[in-house]
Amino acid sequence: MGALDYLSNFCTVTSTRSKRKLCCTVEIKVKMDCDGCERRVKNAVTSMKGVKTVEVNRKQSRVVVSGYVDPNKVLRRVKSTGKVAEFWPYIPQHLVYYPYVSGAYDKRAPAGYVRNVVQAYPASNAPEENIVSLFSDDNVNACSIM
């Protein structure tokens, strides 16, 4: 079968095969003041090809788009509505080791979220982590140490 496939490549007309985009979730921060702003952003993104779901949260100034879309195209489409938009810069606070390090804490962030900065994560060879793991419930020798 390999030889037939090889020869068939020469006989067929080349068609422009587009690679299918991977399904992804894009989170964008957009300042929305009223129902009209929310509706304008939602309609702009919903009309894009490949969009499966659109969730708009005006209280958090957040838009979540799921589907077979390019994140940069979604951002451009949201900006075309006249709104200032950027990719969602926040992560949940419980995922960060040092949430109040300079640059991570942001007063404008929604409740329970901090900025995603490198300084908020401990170094891979941090001695505090080794000491804490000595007395954790996962350590079977914790009782013998105490």
Disulfide bonds with the S-S distance in Angstrom:
none
